[in-house]
Amino acid sequence: MRVVLANPRGFCAGVDRAIEIVERALQRSGGPIYVRHEIVHNHYVVDDLRSKGAVFVDEPDQVPHGSELIFSAHGVSPAVRRSAEEQAHTSLDATCPLVTKVHREVQRMRREGLEIVMIGHAGHVEVEGTMGHAPDAMHLVETVADVAKLDVCDPQRIGCVTQTTLSVDDTREIMEALRERFPEIVLPHRDDICYATQNRQDAVKQLALMAELVLVVGAPASSNSNRLVEVATKMGAASHLITDAGEIDPVWLQGVECVGITAGASTPEFLVEAVVDRLCSLSGPDAVVESQPEIDEGMHFKLPAELRDERP
């Protein structure tokens, strides 16, 4: 059996930055450090940071008055920031800069008097944070069917933004439906879907051309991991989301000559390595492990100014 690793896979620059912010803050203060929501959607990462002194909470009012509070990589609404200020918390912002870019697009559109359609998944932390920047003027759509149900004040005065971790192909279909119904809509630039999401989906499309089975290592709550499963499935490969090697069902491997492996943007590489080891143990000594060509994504995001000088 061939085992082929996707490239790129795993941590993106935004996740690297968010984790480092928590680790640097812990080193600086000795802990505890409070974090609103999971810093990224992976319980192995969260549990590791918790063991070092991070305390994860749902809202700022659950944190002792005047504490240090970190906002997760998914971003927060202005209301959450105000709540932190009212509690006299010192805030560190681990929001991915690409999510912050979408927030700024929302703010610009509101200044221009536009209603805003957001393409995203209801209940996702990133969506809640983004929609909180214009709660009185935003509409959420998840599917093409939702577009037909939209009720806007002025069809000629609307804009659109997207969640950064969506399926590129599905989002394109929804934007085409929006353009057809609202010809004057201001659509987002292609890069509203982040580079890491785009690159990992492109890699999985190639992987699915050679592999009968694609395993995506990631958390159930991870939007970009779930989208990778969907992309592989649409390409014709059987695909499963697994959190770790223990979730591999040997039945999946029956009659399979090539297995592809990728990982969501918040998945640490050691989990991928464990999946490879388990596949090799299940398939026997003749298993061959190979990788797609290495890709340097060339992205690095600076730490907040408060921590920047402490970086080696």
Secondary structure, DSSP 8 states (H G I E B T S, - for coil): -EEEE-SS-S--HHHHHHHHHHHHHHHHH-S-EEEES-SSS-HHHHHHHHHTTEEEESSGGGS-TT-EEEE-TT---HHHHHHHHHTT-EEEE---HHHHHHHHHHHHHHHTT-EEEEES-TT-HHHHHHHTTSTTSEEEE-SHHHHHT---S-TTSEEEEE-TTS-HHHHHHHHHHHHHH-TT-B---GGGS-HHHHHHHHHHHHHHHH-SEEEEE--TT-HHHHHHHHHHHHTT-EEEEESSGGG--GGGGTT-SEEEEEE-TT--HHHHHHHHHHHHHHH-TT-EEEE-------------HHHHTT--
